[in-house]
Amino acid sequence: MRLKHLIILSIYFLSLNCKEKSNDQSLEKEVISLIINEIAIPVPPPPPPSPEAGGNFDNHTLSKKKIDSILSIKLHIGLNPQLIKYDYPISNRDIYPLDFIRLIEEIPFQDTKDISNINIRNVTKHNVEFVSWNGKSEIKNFDVLVKISNIIWSKDKTRAAVIAIRKLGKFDGTTYLFLFTRNRTKEETEIYKKYVLLKS
């Protein structure tokens, strides 16, 4: 009888653990989706040439229709299959909301985490594919390369902080700090603030 109780308890705690892992993966997918949709923006067409070169600056502003057309482009995105260890110090802490400071300061202390088991096929409108890249070699088959740090959540899962790195070309990279808030009643996560930490 005692053995039966132990088995039942083991199954119960195992199911709780599986449910927690599933919830964590769901939150990770949600955050990854929001980040990709925010930073994976197609490059707009170049401005017209100068008047000396015969350019016309009277109509150089993009129309709403043209902007919508650019934003609707489906990109091929390479997502690093690991939540990376971002171990650079995050300075200027005075500019960040107080209730996010602890989460931000915890980012550099998190180890790399594998996320290759997450199904990212329908994570955004873009075509997202896992690909490893180290910044030294360019992967020409992708429009945008993205790396994301471990996602640091508050204990109640209502706030989160994460680093994201976007690379568009050999000399075009941007590092962002994202802050998220989550409405537990509606089960919705949204971007609260976005900061540019580094641009190259």
C-alpha positions in Angstrom: 0.0 0.0 0.0 2.8 2.3 0.9 4.6 1.6 -2.4 1.4 2.4 -4.3 1.2 5.8 -2.5 4.8 6.5 -3.4 4.2 5.6 -7.1 1.1 7.9 -7.2 3.1 10.8 -5.6 5.9 10.3 -8.0 3.6 10.4 -11.0 1.9 13.5 -9.6 5.1 15.4 -9.1 6.4 14.3 -12.5 3.2 15.6 -14.1 3.7 19.0 -12.3 7.3 19.2 -13.6 6.2 18.4 -17.2 3.4 21.1 -16.9 5.9 23.6 -15.6 8.4 22.9 -18.5 5.5 23.2 -21.0 4.5 26.6 -19.5 8.1 27.8 -19.6 8.4 26.8 -23.3 5.2 28.5 -24.1 6.4 31.7 -22.5 9.8 31.5 -24.3 8.0 31.1 -27.6 5.8 34.1 -26.9 8.8 36.3 -26.0 10.8 35.1 -29.0 7.9 35.9 -31.3 7.5 39.4 -29.9 11.3 40.1 -30.2 11.5 38.8 -33.8 8.5 40.8 -34.9 9.9 43.9 -33.3 13.5 43.8 -34.7 13.2 41.8 -37.9 12.2 44.7 -40.0 12.9 44.7 -43.8 15.4 47.4 -44.9 13.5 50.2 -46.7 14.6 51.4 -50.1 17.5 53.9 -50.2 16.6 57.7 -50.4 16.7 59.3 -53.8 20.0 60.8 -55.0 20.9 64.4 -54.4 19.4 67.2 -56.5 22.9 67.6 -58.1 22.6 64.1 -59.4 19.1 64.6 -60.7 17.2 63.3 -57.6 13.7 64.5 -56.8 13.3 65.2 -53.0 9.7 66.5 -53.4 8.2 63.0 -53.0 10.9 61.3 -51.0 8.7 60.5 -48.0 7.4 56.9 -48.1 3.6 56.6 -48.3 1.7 54.6 -45.7 0.9 52.0 -48.5 4.6 51.7 -49.2 5.5 51.3 -45.5 2.8 48.7 -45.0 4.2 46.9 -48.1 7.7 46.9 -46.7 6.5 45.6 -43.3 4.5 42.8 -44.8 7.6 41.3 -46.4 8.3 37.8 -45.1 11.9 37.4 -44.1 14.2 34.4 -43.7 15.5 34.6 -40.1 18.3 32.6 -38.6 17.7 32.1 -34.8 20.5 30.8 -32.6 19.4 27.5 -31.1 20.6 28.5 -27.7 19.6 31.2 -25.3 23.1 32.7 -25.0 25.1 33.7 -22.0 25.3 37.5 -22.3 28.1 38.2 -19.8 28.8 41.9 -20.6 27.9 44.4 -17.8 24.7 46.4 -18.4 25.5 50.0 -17.5 23.3 53.1 -17.0 21.1 51.3 -14.6 19.5 54.6 -13.5 17.6 54.8 -16.8 15.7 51.5 -16.3 12.4 51.1 -14.3 13.2 50.2 -10.7 11.0 47.0 -10.7 13.1 45.6 -13.5 16.6 46.3 -12.1 17.0 43.0 -10.4 15.9 41.1 -13.5 18.3 43.1 -15.7 21.3 42.5 -13.3 20.6 38.8 -13.3 21.0 38.4 -17.1 24.8 38.2 -17.2 24.8 35.4 -14.6 22.6 33.0 -16.6 24.2 30.1 -18.4 23.5 29.1 -22.0 20.3 27.2 -22.5 19.4 25.0 -25.4 16.0 25.7 -27.1 16.4 23.6 -30.2 13.5 21.4 -29.0 11.1 24.2 -29.2 8.9 24.2 -32.4 9.5 27.6 -33.9 7.8 27.0 -37.3 4.8 29.1 -36.5 6.4 31.4 -34.0 6.0 34.5 -36.2 4.8 35.5 -39.7 8.5 35.2 -40.9 10.3 32.0 -41.9 12.4 31.2 -38.8 15.0 28.6 -38.8 17.6 27.5 -36.1 21.1 28.3 -37.2 24.4 28.6 -35.2 26.5 31.6 -35.9 29.4 33.2 -34.1 29.6 36.6 -35.7 32.9 35.8 -37.5 31.4 34.2 -40.5 28.4 35.4 -42.5 25.5 33.2 -43.3 24.3 34.6 -46.6 21.1 32.6 -46.8 19.4 34.6 -44.1 18.0 38.2 -44.2 18.4 38.6 -40.4 20.3 36.7 -37.7 19.1 36.8 -34.2 20.5 35.7 -30.8 18.6 35.9 -27.5 19.8 35.7 -24.0 18.2 33.7 -21.2 14.8 35.2 -20.4 14.7 36.4 -16.7 11.2 36.3 -15.2 10.0 37.7 -11.9 8.8 35.1 -9.5 5.1 35.8 -10.3 5.8 35.7 -14.1 4.5 39.2 -14.7 7.8 40.9 -15.7 10.8 39.8 -17.8 14.1 41.1 -19.1 16.1 39.7 -22.0 18.9 40.7 -24.3 18.5 40.3 -28.1 21.2 40.7 -30.8 20.2 41.4 -34.4 22.7 41.1 -37.3 21.8 42.3 -40.8 25.2 42.2 -42.4 28.9 42.0 -41.7 29.1 45.5 -40.2 25.5 46.0 -39.1 24.7 44.6 -35.7 22.5 45.9 -32.8 22.1 44.7 -29.2 18.9 45.4 -27.5 17.5 45.2 -23.9 13.8 44.2 -23.9 11.6 44.5 -20.9 8.3 42.7 -20.9 5.1 42.7 -18.8 2.6 39.9 -18.7 -1.1 40.1 -17.8 -1.7 36.8 -16.0 -5.5 37.1 -16.2 -5.5 37.6 -20.0 -2.3 35.4 -20.4 -0.8 38.1 -22.7 2.8 39.3 -22.8 3.8 42.6 -24.3 6.9 44.7 -24.8 7.1 47.3 -22.1 10.3 49.0 -23.1 13.1 48.5 -25.6 16.6 50.0 -25.3 19.5 50.0 -27.7 22.6 48.9 -25.8 25.1 48.7 -28.6 25.2 49.4 -32.3 28.0 48.6 -34.8 
